[in-house]
Each structure stands twice: as C-alpha cells, then as structure tokens.
Amino acid sequence: MSSSAENSASQAFFPRADSPATARDPDQSVQERPQTVGPIFDSKRANDPLLQFDSHVHESVYGKDPTAAPVAAAPPQPEWLHDHYLSPFLTHNERLRLTVLWYYTRLITQDQQLMTKLQDMVTIVQKYMGWEFAIVGTLDEAVYTRLATVNLPLAILPRRESTCAHTINQKPGSVFSIIDTAADWRFKSSPHVEYGGLQSYAGTQLRLKTDKGEEVALGSLCIASNTVEKPLTPEQKVALVSFAAMLTSEIVTTTRQNRLRAKQSMSEALMKLQAHEYSRQEVFEAAVLEVVRAMHPSASVSIQHSTDNTFLLDGGTSLPFTAVQSGLWENTTMIDEAITSRNQAKLSSTQTARAVVGKCTRYNIFLVVATFEIQHVYDDYDSWFVHSCAQMLGDFVQQQHLQEALRAKEAFLRGITHQLRTPIHGVLTSSELLAEELTSKDCSQKLHVLDDFETALSYVSTIQRSGAELMSTVNDMLKLNNWSRHRAQNIKMQSYDLRNLETDVMTNIFSTFFEYHHKDVSISFAGLSTVQESIVTLDPVLLKDTLQPLIINALHATTHGTITISTRVEESVLQFDIVDTGCGIPIEAQARVFQAFEKGSSHARGAGLGLTLATQAVQLLGGTLSLVASTEGVGSHFRVVVPGLIFACGTRTSPEAQIELKSLPKRFYQLPGSGGTPILLSFLARHLVQRGFVEAADPHGSLIIMEKPNPNGLGLPVIKSLEDPHTIICVTLDDEPISGHLSVLQQMIPIHHTIAVAGPFYSSRLDQALLMADQQYALTSVDKSLVSETLGMPNGAALKNGDLASLATLSISSPQPEKKADSPFRALLVDDNSVNLRILRMYCEKRAIPYVLAMDGDEAIEQFQKATPNDPIRLILMDLQMPRCDGLVATAKIRAYEKEADLKPCTIFMVTGQDSPGDRLISMEAGANEYFVKPVSLKRLDGEIAKYFSRT
C-alpha cells in the first residue's frame, strides 16, 4: 500500500453536528431556475384576483367527496358559472396557509442541497408511478413554483392557470385525480389542457399540521401525462401521499436547520456585543443597531425612547406595547385585505406589515425591527434575539444610571467625609494636645487638687472616645463603598506568617475603641504556636479585615469573660473559630446579622457594618464566614474558613523575636484585691507562667501583680511592709484615668515603681508591660530623681492602647522629637481650614519646630521659594483639597523648583480628608513622601517625622 493511501486510511474524522453531510454532491446539471412568471396563457384574466373560499361553491364544482372513488365524475356545471374553465379559489384558511408557507419556504430555492434532494425524490416518484411527468411545487398567493420536475421544465406559473391550485382545496391526505381532462367541463378549456396538452392528472397536498392542530397546504406533489392514463390504484394513491409527506418533511427540516444556524449566528453576535466595553449610551445603541441590522438587513431597525409605553412604526403609526404578542406583531387587517383583494400578484405593502419588538424590562425603551415585506414572517428566534438585545440595552442603561449614582454617591462621600474628617481631626488632635498639656510636669505641679486633675482628664478621655468611635463608623462606610466597586483590585497576594497574626490583628483596635479598656476581658489566640506550616499565601490585609471586625464584635458583646481565637490548618484549609462568653445573639436576629446596618440588638454599639465587612473580606479571600452557634447570656461562636491555600513551613522561631527580660526576677507575687478584674489578673498570672515566671509565696524580691488600688484593701499592708523598692503591675479597667491609680499608689507606697495596665489583655500587650517593668527594675539602683525625669513621672508609668507609654504622653507614646540645636529644620504648614492650620501650628509649637503658614497651594509655593539656603524648609505638611491651587499642583511645582534650583528635596506629608487609592496614588506621583488621612494621631506624626529627621 502506498504512503498516500496509508495516510488517507489513517486520517481521523471528527464530525460536526451542524455539518451538511450528504450522500452525494449537489447535481451541477440542474436546470436554470426561472425568475419571472410564465408562460401566461390566460392574459385576459391575469389581473383578476381569485375569489374567497365558499363551501357551497366548493361542493357544487367538486362534489361532496371528489376523492372517494377511484375516478370521481365531475358534478354538473352550475348555471351561474359562465367561465370557459374552472378557476381555483382561495383556501378556507388562506392567511394561515400563506403565513406557514412564507415561513417554511423562504429562500428555499437558493438552497441547492435541498433542491437536489427534492429532484431525486421526484424522479423516484415518476418512475414508481409510471406516468409521463412528475412535479413538486409550492403555491403562494399568486403563483405556483415548480421546485423539481421530471420531463417538464422548471417554471413559475400563474396560480389561476395551475391545476395544482385545485388540489390544495381538497381534503387533506387525499389524491385529486382527473383521468381525462378533455371530458371534464372544468378543465377541458383550461390553459394547461388547451395549450399544454394535459390529459391525465393526479395530485396530493404537501401538507403540514400547525402546533394548534390545523392542517395547511404548502403546495402539491403531482403526476401528469399528455395521454390518458389508467386510474391510480389505492396503493398508488397511498404511495403518492407518502411521497408528499417525505418531501414536506425535507422542506420543513431544512428550514428548521437554517433557523438553528441563524440562532447560532445571533448568539455569536450577542456575545460579541457583550465582549466589548462602551463608554456612552449612544455608542452602545449604535453597536446594538449595527448587530441587529446585520441579522435583518432588509428591515427597518430603530431604538425608541417612550414615555407612554408605546412605539412607532414607519409611517408614524403609534402602537401600545400590549398589541405585541410574545415580541411579535403583524398588521392583520392590512394582510387580510391584501390577500383577498390583491392575490393576482405578489403581495406588497406601503406600510409596516410585521415587526419584532423588544422592550427593556426596567425602562420604556423599545428596540423595533419592522418590515414592509408581507412574506417575511418572524419567529420566536427573532423575538428572542431582539428581546436579548433590548435587555442588554436596558442593562447598559441601568449600569450607566448605576455608575452615575455611584459617582454621585462617591462625590457625596468624598465631600461629606472630608467635612467630617476635618472637625474630627480637630477634636481628636486638640484632645491629644490637651492631654499632653494636662499631664505635663509643669501642669501637674499646678493642679494640686487631684479630683480636679482627674476630672479634666476624664473630659479629655470622653472627647477622644467619642471622636474615635465616629471616625471608625466613617471608615467602615468608606470601606464598604470602596469594596462594592473595586473588589478584584483589593486583592494583593503575598506570603504571610500566621505567627504574626495576633500582633497584626490587635493593632489599632484599642486606640480606636477606648471604651474597651473598661472590660474585664482576656483575648487569647490559640493554636498559632503549634502551627508547623505557618507560611501561607494570601492577602494579609483582607485576613486582618476579616478577623478584626469579629474580635470587635465580641468585645462589644463581652463585659466580663474571655474571647478565644483558635487557628487550625489542615491540608489546604485555614480555619478560625472566634468564641466569646458575651451576651449572645437573639434567635430572631441571627439570620440578619451579616446584612449591612443590621445588629443583634437595637441597643448594640456600632453601625452594624462589622460582620458585613468581615463577610466581604473573607469572600475576596475565597472563603466563608458563618455563625456556628449563639445563645443569649452564654456567648457566640463564629467560624471563618478559607480553602484552597498553599502553606509552607516557617522558621523555627517566630518572626517576632521572643522578649528578652534582662533584669526582672523570674518570680511573681499575686496580691489579693477587689478591683473587679479577676479575669484580667488571672490571665496576667497565666501569661507570666508561660513566659517562665514562677508564682512565689513571698512578695520579697518578686514582681508584684495586683488589681485596682483600694486604700482599705488587704494588699496595701503587704506592699507597705516591703522596705526595698519593688516593681508593681496594676491591673485596671480604666474606668477612671490610669494616672489616678498611680497617684493613689504613689501617695501610699512612694518607694515602689508602678505600671498600670488596662484591659482587655492579649499576649503582645502583656509582653510590652513586662518589657516596661524590666526597664524600670533596671533603674532601681539609680537616683530617684533621675528615674522620675527619665520616665516623665515620679515612680510611675502607664501602659495603654498596647503601647509603652509614660503618663506624661498618655495616648501619645513616642517621646517628643527633640530639636537638635546644631541642625534645626523648619516646617511649612499648608491648609485652607483655619482650625486645621491652628492645630498644626500648636503641634509644631509643642514640639519646638519653627514653621511658616500658607492657606493654599500658591502661598505654599511662594513661601517655599522665599526660604533662604541658610534656613530652608525641610518639612511640608500639605492639605490636598484647597482653593486656587490644590496640594497636588503645589507639590508638583515645589518638586520642579527643587530640581531647577538644585535643592535637596524636602519631606512632604500629604495630610487630607480624602481616603481613596486614587488620591493616594496621584499624591505619591506628584512627589509626596507620605500620605496621611485625617484624623492623624499626633503619636503617628511624631513617629513619621522621627523617621525622616532622626539624624537631623
């Protein structure tokens, strides 16, 4: 066998369902198909329309049952009939018949594959029947079209002259037969007998039953001879009817296949339309019109905006949408009139005959496809396509409206949050500055009355708490808004060590929610130390955004008790269980707590966004958040599950190095007390044991832990009995300022060094307290005055908000930056809001930083350029939104001036009320070094300035 033969034999075949596989190629020798009507023998009556169907007339010319006998004799010629031959009539269901005919035979003569099949079948019919001619054809309103013939040419003949026009008016499934036309008064003078020589004829209908059960005739299959033939046998009649059914089936099947291919093309057009993005509604509408016109090139296509649920047809006719049935409409009155009065020629119209109408579900916008062509019948595929396009148009309009609403909402949020952040910034930073002032050494000496001092600090604390809670609500609303628009953009995958989770999650919780220091609550992260594969690839920010709201939610619900966050890693699944011993959630509220602005109780704290934000965050991670159980008075159990993760083993030691205590003795003594914080005190004791401490029976030489001081408590005599200075950690709920506890202790036991720690407790928070205690213990051998000066207070320190803080700075833990005498720097403060500018000025004065002021960008540029080389501006605190010249333009111009003048770049902090990724990005591109969103904690500002000017 040759190689070519082998290749041919081994060639694979992969069939396609829509492939037009045939037994043989189309016959290329088929006759040329005529385009005009002819021959016309009866020209005198060619322009006369056929009469409508009349059952009495039908019976008088055809008999009661002309197909019952093998050869039916013609009934007597009626006296009223004076024509020299019988003209056919319209059928009893002519409009339905023509509608079905037009639909199933549209453009079929252009389908060469079908024509070949019909020709083959007609050839078989002729050979089987043995008559001279065989013909299959369709009969429309005016002509009979021969689709395939044997021994006769193809032709388009007048319906009036066609013998087959009589066949379609007979009983369905019957054979209409005339053995000798010369002896039949109805046909002996007819054109096909008189001029064509027709002698014998037998025909049956190409019939089709509609979905409503009514039968219609598309045309006929007939045999004929120019000589007189023998009558057909019953078997031959059955065979002729069966052949007609087969031919009808071929025509219908081909049409349905063509429509399926058309629907496929429609689907592809819709997908292309969906695949593109369009900027404006008019652009999208033009694209829709282009797609629909490609599917309906001969129709009129329009998009119409209506206010009264009506649409217009060509010519100005207005129709209500209720006139449309399943998306389709036809001009029934006009079509009926045309069929009955103008059937002598192909029907035409000067007004809309049919239309496909799609309406947008949400809007009165119509997509209208209309045609004057009566013969173009639309179907459900056309309706589906136009409706789909209309729905896409409606969806686009809705999307545009949604985008406009979102833009309006964002503009509103940008404006309102800027207006909110500015006064909140003023409240919080002013309260911080006031707290600094109240707790400064000079002010403390002036305030001799302790009650007045503590009352003032209590007022400041209330201001801070209220402002922080309001700011938290604003931030939650902004975060919810940002995630609703930029979900995918929020995901930034990276490797993360789960052993950092406690510190990362607990950061900022207590600086934002001051009221949590009133709680006798311990927070325990379980399972992190036992996780071997601690490195996981995910977005750590989203993980933090998932867990933080759950912990805050638990803190809201728990006044006394525990909150446990258990971590479990199993194969590719990361699971967290957050269990609290709080108030629980009522059963009727459990189904809605995950919805935005919903809370377990109307009296619960917060805006009701925490669980919603947690749910959105974990969904972006590909995980789920669920409420496992909750019982009122017992507590709640939430579970976070994130599947599909990749884990790796971390280093043996945690990335955060274990604390190193150099001086503190590894023994502690627990004093009895009545401070109302037994849970916190016991948690502290357990933590000390975990860090290698041993509980001692004797306080001498031990670290002492105790509850809130009580002058009449049992523990004070024990402390007073100690002659040598000891380090004391005091646990408090912070229901009054920590300085109050320390002041009382200092009056009672002045020789000891006391650290006050407010709850709730967690590991890293207590580690910070131990580090502070270790530092103080190391100074016990130093002169007392030196100790007091170093710590900013006599023998006392406060740990609050998870920081190492001296009492003198309260919530501002970082030491105030010292201005170096040998290398000072000058600041430029830029803000159009006088309150903000005054706060920045007060801050700089408090920190001994020289400054100049500017109210907008133009003034800032001018002030910067006026600075001399000997006294340059090294730091700029720049607002973003300002009149005349905003912060972006000012920053860019200052950077350009620095390059032009060959100056060392200054440090620019953008301080603004705008909190969007876009604003942050363009600020950095303009030349800002840092971007701060108001309100900015002065502690953070201290730290950031120290980073840039630590060596100044």
PASE-168989 format. One record per residue (C-alpha): z, x, y; residue in one letter. Coordinates in steps of 0.02 Angstrom, whole numbers, plus 50000, padded with zeros to 5 digits. Layout:
<pts>
ZXYA;...
</pts>
This chain:
<pts>
500005000050000M;499555006650171S;500865010550303S;500204996950416S;500364984450277A;502124990550241E;502594988650425N;501864971150427S;502784966250269A;504454972650331S;504334965550507Q;505804954350548A;505614936850611F;506934928750722F;506464910550753P;506734901350917R;507214883050914A;506024878851056D;504544888850988S;502974877850967P;502604883650789A;501034875250716T;500044875650556A;498504882050646R;497894886750817D;497264872950930P;495444868850899D;494464877951032Q;492914867450995S;493684851051056V;492564840751167Q;492734842551353E;493874828851416R;493094817151547P;493944814751715Q;493064798951776T;492914781151711V;491304777151619G;490184770551562P;490454754151655I;489324740551586F;490014725251674D;489944731351853S;489984713651925K;491754710551863R;492384728451876A;493364724652034N;494174708851969D;495984710651910P;496494704651738L;497434688351727L;499264687451685Q;499854682851511F;499894664251468D;500494658951295S;499414643151293H;497844652551341V;498294666051214H;498414653351072E;496804644651124S;495744660451116V;496594670050974Y;497294655950867G;499084653550812K;499074668750697D;497444678250707P;498074692050592T;498714681250449A;497124680150346A;496034694950291P;494694688450407V;495274676350541A;493964664550607A;493824662950795A;494514646650864P;493294635250955P;492804640951128Q;493854632051259P;492914621151381E;493704629651531W;493074646651478L;491354649351556H;491264668451547D;489964675251429H;491304685651339Y;493194685251324L;494094696451447S;495814702951394P;497434697751479F;498974707251533L;500344707751402T;501864696551413H;502954711851458N;501654721351556E;502804730151681R;503974736151544L;502484741451437R;501694751251578L;503354759451627T;503604765651448V;501774770751437L;501814780451601W;503384789551547Y;502854794551371Y;501034798551408T;501204807751574R;500034822751572L;499874822351381I;498004825651388T;498444842851457Q;499454846751300D;498124854751191Q;499324856751046Q;499634837951040L;497794833751060M;497384844750911T;498674835850804K;498014818850854L;496234824250816Q;496734830050642D;497624813750605M;496194802850669V;494994812550558T;496084808450409I;496124790050459V;494224789350470Q;493994797550301K;495304786550219Y;494644770350292M;492804774750266G;492184766450425W;490974774850542E;492144777750691F;493994780850716A;494854780950887I;496614783250953V;496924779751136G;498124773551269T;497924758351379L;498624758951554D;498474746551698E;496594748951720A;495794759851586V;495774763951403Y;495844782751373T;495174789451210R;496344803551158L;495464808050996A;493914801250910T;492804803350759V;490924801250783N;491164795050961L;491304804551124P;492934805251221L;492914793151366A;493914783851496I;493364765651486L;493734750251591P;495154740251516R;494164724151539R;492744730451428E;493854738351294S;494044729051130T;495704737951105C;496364728851259A;496404713351147H;497334722551008T;498884726151112I;499124707551143N;499314703750958Q;500874702750853K;501734719750837P;501394728250672G;499824718050637S;497984722650623V;496744713650736F;495084712950642S;493324706550683I;492124709650540I;490544703150627D;490624703450815T;488884695850828A;489554679850750A;491114679050861D;490864669751028W;492254680251106R;491394697051081F;489534694551043K;489074696751227S;490424709551267S;489794726251334P;490274736351180H;489344724351066V;487874720551179E;487614738451239Y;488584748851115G;488034740450956G;489784737250890L;489774726250733Q;491464728150647S;493174732050723Y;494954733450659A;496404739750765G;498304740650773T;499524744850910Q;500344761550950L;501994752650966R;503684758451023L;505364749651025K;506434752351180T;508314755451175D;508544736951215K;507564731951058G;505964725851141E;504314732051071E;502904738051184V;501154744451150A;500624761351218L;498834759451156G;497944757450991S;497264765650834L;495634757550781C;494164759650665I;492424752850702A;490634752850641S;488924748750707N;488624739950542T;489554725550465V;490974732050355E;491964723950217K;493624716350269P;495124727950256L;496224726050104T;498084722950130P;498404740950077E;497174747350206Q;498004737050341K;499714744150295V;498984761450296A;498204758850467L;499874752750537V;500754767750460S;499504779850534F;499774771750704A;501664774150686A;501404792650645M;500284795050796L;501554786250908T;502934797350840S;501934812950881E;501674807151060I;503504802351085V;504174818251003T;503064829251109T;503644820551268T;505454822451220R;505224840951183Q;504384843151351N;505824834551436R;507074845651346L;506134860851408R;506134853151581A;508014850751571K;508214868851519Q;507234873951673S;508344862651777M;509904870751704S;509254888051742E;508844882651920A;510624876051941L;511354892251875M;510314902451997K;510884891152136L;512694893852087Q;512484912552066A;512084915652249H;513284915352395E;512794906252553Y;513574908952722S;513194892452806R;512914874452755Q;511134873852823E;510674889152721V;511364881452563F;510494864852598E;508844874152617A;509144882652449A;509514865852366V;507924858252438L;506904873052376E;507594871452200V;507334852552190V;505574853752260R;505144866652128A;505614853851996M;504744839352087H;503294847152181P;502384830752214S;503904821252277A;504734819852446S;506444828252444V;507754826052580S;509604828252613I;510314814052714Q;512004812552801H;512554794552813S;513994785252892T;513744768252809D;513374772952627N;511514770252647T;509994781452629F;508224780952698L;506574780852605L;504944787352675D;504334774452796G;506064770752865G;506684758252735T;508584758852725S;509424755052560L;511264753852512P;511824765752376F;512334750552273T;510464747352245A;510384763152141V;510664761551954Q;511254777351863S;510494787652002G;508784779351989L;507894766552097W;506194758152089E;505274746652206N;505204732452080T;504414719552195T;503024731052251M;502644737152074I;502594719452005D;501414714052142E;500284729052113A;500184726151926I;499724707951941T;498504709052087S;497764726552083R;497624731051899N;495734733551906Q;496034751551964A;497364764751955K;498864758352050L;499304767052211S;500544763752350S;500844767252533T;502714765352514Q;504034773152404T;503844767252225A;505264776652139R;506724787552190A;508104798052116V;509664797752223V;511184808952206G;512734806152310K;514114818552344C;515714811452272T;516784815652422R;515564813352565Y;514174801552619N;512854814852590I;511334809752489F;510024820152400L;508464809252387V;506924812852281V;505604799652316A;503794797052264T;502374785352310F;501644787952137E;501954772052038I;501534780651873Q;502874794151895H;504374787251801V;506024796651822Y;507294797851681D;509114802351654D;508714821051656Y;508024819151832D;509554809251881S;510724822351806W;509834836451895F;509824828052065V;511624822352043H;512134840151995S;511274847052150C;512124833752256A;513804838052180Q;513514856552215M;513084851852392L;514674841652405G;515684855752328D;514944867952454F;515344856352599V;517104854152533Q;517254872952513Q;516654875252691Q;517924862452751H;519244870952646L;518784887852719Q;518864880552893E;520554872852852A;521154889352780L;520534898652932R;521414886153043A;522974887552937K;522904906452942E;522634906353128A;524114894553144F;525184905253030L;524674921153119R;525134913353284G;526724904553232I;527384918853127T;527054930853270H;528014919153382Q;529394917853251L;529484936253211R;529654941353392T;531264931553429P;531954935153255I;531614953453287H;532574951753449G;534034943053365V;534204954953218L;533944971353309T;535084965853451S;536424961453324S;536204978553243E;536384987253409L;537894976453450L;538674980353281A;538434998853314E;539244997053482E;540724986853417L;541074998853276T;540835014653378S;542325025853400K;542465022653588D;542385003853570C;543625003653426S;544885012753533Q;544664999953673K;544894985053558L;546744986153521H;546894968553456V;546224968453278L;545914949653275D;544754950553425D;543844965153349F;543584956653182E;543074940253266T;541724949253364A;541084957553206L;541094940653117S;539984933253253Y;538774947753235V;538764945553046S;538354927053064T;536884931153179I;536224943853054Q;536384932252907R;535514917652992S;534104928353057G;533834936852890A;533754920252797E;532494913352921L;531454929052904M;531494927752715S;530804909952725T;529414915452841V;528954929852724N;528924918252573D;527754906252661M;526594920352710L;526594927452535K;526184910452462L;524744908652585N;524064926152551N;524094923752362W;523184907152374S;521684916152450R;521734933952382H;522354932552204R;521224945552123A;521414957752268Q;523304958152244N;523234966952077I;523444985952079K;523704992751905M;524665009051880Q;525875017451761S;527665012051787Y;529315017551708D;530365002451663L;531955012851683R;531665011951872N;531684993051863L;533484989851914E;533395000252072T;531664993952121D;532064975652093V;533764975852175M;533124984852331T;533244974352489N;533984959052405I;535674961252487F;535034967352653S;534024951252664T;535344939252600F;537014944052673F;537904928952600E;537784936252426Y;539234947852471H;540374932652459H;540074931352273K;541164937252130D;539604940552027V;539074955251920S;537234958751887I;536844967751725S;535164974851670F;535234975551481A;534044984351364G;533234996451487L;534155011651420S;533625007951241T;531775005651279V;530875020351200Q;529115016451261E;529645014151441S;527975018251525I;526895002851547V;525264999951640T;525404985351760L;525624981151943D;527454985651983P;527414975852146V;526954959952051L;528304963651923L;529564965352064K;528904949452144D;529174940651978T;530954946051945L;531684946552121Q;531504927652153P;532304924151984L;533804935052024I;533944927452198I;533834910252119N;535254915052001A;536294921752146L;536054905452239H;536714896052088A;538154907652039T;539774909552138T;540864917352003H;540144924351843G;538764935351777T;536894937251789I;536054946451646T;534274952751647I;533814957651469S;532254967951436T;531314967951272R;529744977451223V;528874972551062E;527134979151022E;526084974351174S;527274961251245V;528544963751384L;529904950551392Q;531304947451517F;532694934751495D;533664930551654I;535284921551610V;536604916151736D;538264906951724T;537934896551878G;537854878151918C;536314874351812G;534854862851850I;534924843851826P;533814837451686I;532794826551803E;532394841651914A;531914854051778Q;530094848451768A;529754851151953R;530734866852000V;529174877651983F;528244867452114Q;528164873552293A;529574867552406F;530494859552260E;532314863452221K;533524858752085G;534594850052215S;534254844552392S;535824854052441H;535224870452365A;534884885152479R;533154891652519G;531454883852550A;531064880652367G;529704893852354L;530554906952245G;530064900352074L;528314896052138T;528054913952198L;528764920852036A;527574909851935T;526064915452037Q;526564933752022A;526784933251833V;525144923651813Q;524254937651906L;525014949351777L;524284938251640G;525994931651588G;527054916051593T;528704910351666L;529694896551581S;531374888251590L;532124890651417V;533704880651447A;534834874551586S;536454864751580T;537404858551731E;539034868051750G;538524880851620V;537024890351687G;535164893251667S;534034903951560H;532294908851622F;531054919151521R;529614930051580V;528304935151450V;526884947151491V;525714950351342P;524264962251320G;525104977751393L;524954995951343I;526575005951325F;526915024451312A;528465035051286C;529325041251442G;530315057351467T;531985058851380R;532935057151542T;532675043351665S;531545047351813P;533055043851919E;534235058151881A;535985053851824Q;537275055251962I;538215071551968E;540055070052016L;540705087252063K;542495083952122S;543095066552071L;544305066351923P;543595057551771K;545055045451759R;545405029351850F;546875017851875Y;546644999051899Q;547894991052017L;548374972751992P;547904961352136G;547474943852194S;545864946452291G;544894933352194G;543684945852122T;544204948551942P;542414948751879I;541894962052002L;543434972651965L;543164971651778S;541324975751799F;541804991151901L;543024996351766A;541674994751630R;540455004451736H;541715018751756L;541935019451569V;540035020051546Q;539995034851667R;541275044451566G;542885039351653F;544475035751556V;545705022451611E;547395030351647A;549125022851631A;549745032851781D;548935032351953P;549405050251997H;547845061152009G;546695046451967S;545335036952057L;546135020452104I;545175004052099I;545874987852170M;545444970752237E;545524964752417K;547104971552501P;548604959952512N;550134965452612P;551254956452488N;550294961752335G;551024970852186L;549854985652204G;550374992052376L;552084998952321P;551185009052188V;549995016352317I;551415020052441K;552335029352306S;550925041952296L;551325057152403E;549635065852389D;548025058352463P;547035048352334H;545315040552338T;545305021552326I;543845009952291I;544234992552357C;543254977652288V;542964963452412T;541924947752432L;541604952352612D;542174935252673D;542774944952823E;542074961452887P;542444976152773I;543204985352919S;544614972652916G;545114977552740H;545004995852783L;546034993952942S;547414984952847V;547434998352714L;547435012252842Q;548955004652927Q;549865002652762M;549325018552673I;548635030352807P;548575046052699I;547325039152572H;545415038552582H;544735021052551T;542985014752510I;542644996152521A;541264989252408V;540624971452423A;539904961752277G;538824957352188P;538854973052079F;537484981851984Y;537384999451913S;536475009052050S;537565000852183R;539155006952098L;538405024052070D;538205025452257Q;540025020752280A;540535034352157L;539485047252249L;540345042452411M;542045043452328A;541595060552259D;541115066652433Q;542745060252508Q;543775067652369Y;542985084552401A;543625083652579L;545445080352536T;545865098552570S;545025098252740V;545965094552900D;546185075752926K;545385075753097S;543855084453030L;543715071552893V;543825057353017S;542505064753129E;541325067752983T;541495050252912L;541495041453081G;543175033053049M;544955037553003P;545085039352815N;543925025052775G;542125020852726A;541165005152686A;539805002952556L;538754987852595K;536984981852553N;536824995252419G;536885009952539D;538025024652577L;538635018952746A;540015023652863S;540945010052954L;540275016453118A;538505011653071T;538894995952971L;537214989952903S;536325004952982I;536695018152852S;535625032552913S;536505044053036P;535855042953211Q;534485055953239P;535125069853344E;534025075353486K;533755094053474K;534135102153640A;532885116053613D;531415104753569S;531535086853637P;530215073453612F;529765058953722R;529285041353667A;528055028653737L;528605010553709L;527194997753717V;527444978853706D;526934964153813D;528524954753768N;529954959253884S;531274955553751V;530474967353625N;530254980553758L;532064979253809R;532634981053628I;531564996553604L;532245003553765R;534045000253710M;533665008353543Y;532995024053625C;534465024853744E;535665022953598K;534775037153507R;534615047853665A;532715047753656I;531855049053826P;530505036053849Y;529195028153961V;528635009953958L;526965000653952A;526594981953948M;524834982853874D;523574994853799G;522825000153964D;524525005154033E;524905014253871A;523315024653885I;523705028454067E;525495033754029Q;524935044553885F;523625053453990Q;524885056154132K;526075065654019A;526115084354053T;525895097753919P;527685103153950N;528355085753924D;527125077053805P;527315060253724I;527635063653540R;528065046053478L;527235029353520I;527945012553466L;526405001453488M;526264982553481D;524674975553401L;524294959753499Q;524294961953688M;523274955353834P;521884965353917R;521904979353788C;522704977253616D;523564990153510G;522044994153404L;520944998653552V;522355008253636A;522715018253478T;520885022553453A;520695028153635K;522275038753626I;521635047353469R;519955050353553A;520835057653707Y;521855069253596E;520275076353519K;519415077853687E;520915086853766A;521285096853609D;523055089853598L;524185089853448K;524135072053377P;525655061753419C;526515049853298T;526035031453320I;527045017553240F;526215000553248M;527624987753270V;526944970053259T;527254952253204G;525624951953104Q;525824954252917D;524114954252835S;523224967552731P;521774966952854G;522844970553006D;523714984652915R;522064992452860L;521214991953030I;522794998853112S;522765013952997M;520905016053026E;521205015753214A;522425030253195G;524165023153168A;525355033453060N;526465019053006E;526385000053010Y;527984990053033F;528134971153029V;529444963253140K;530884961853122P;531084980553092V;532784986353035S;533434999853151L;534045008852995K;532255009652933R;531625015053104L;532935028953104D;532335034852934G;530485034552977E;530745043853141I;531805056553049A;530365059552927K;529175064153066Y;530395073153180F;531665080653061S;531135098253111R;530865094053293T;
</pts>
